[in-house]
């Protein structure tokens, strides 16, 4: 079946530090890959996505590249802000019409 | 354009009771999926409705059920509540069935507490 493994954290960083959250997946076929973000007390918001190998998704300074050879989709941001404090979820969708999520990584950015 | 609306935002119920949660998808979206989020199990898929029909179901007991109306609004019902049903229930809306190129939009969720 499909599964997603991501670095669980929690991760604590200082403002302007570099953030990376590792995500690897197992899937049948060629899935689409997503990063969702959840702010305290909120639902999930799509942060970025990639639909095929070597695609790079980017949004709000975050980037992730779909690496088929390593089955990975690591999230990176070069300079985090306090407002980036949230829980980040890696997810995939294959040919089963649903999203499979990783466990989530809690990120706290200190001023 | 209004987003996905889930009501109520918070619920407290007693063990053994039943509960109904509601989800109004984005206008024009025909697919609604439900997910359960707990600290221990993370985000787990409950079921998917498209064109008023359940198309996909996760690994949950029969106490969890749902339906979709002709206007695409969806409800999920949990009967004979257990303490372990305490969770954030999230609804996702998409134009068609969630697939490789179809994005899902989530509501803010309903926080259910069973006491």
Interface residues (C-beta under 8 A of the other chain):
Chain A: X30 X31 X32 X36 X41 X42 X43 X44 X45 X46 X49 X51 X89 X93 X94 X95 X96 X97 X98 X99 X100 X101 X102 X103 X104
Chain B: X4 X6 X33 X35 X42 X43 X45 X48 X55 X56 X58 X90 X92 X97 X98 X99 X100 X101 X103 X104 X105 X106 X107 X108 X109
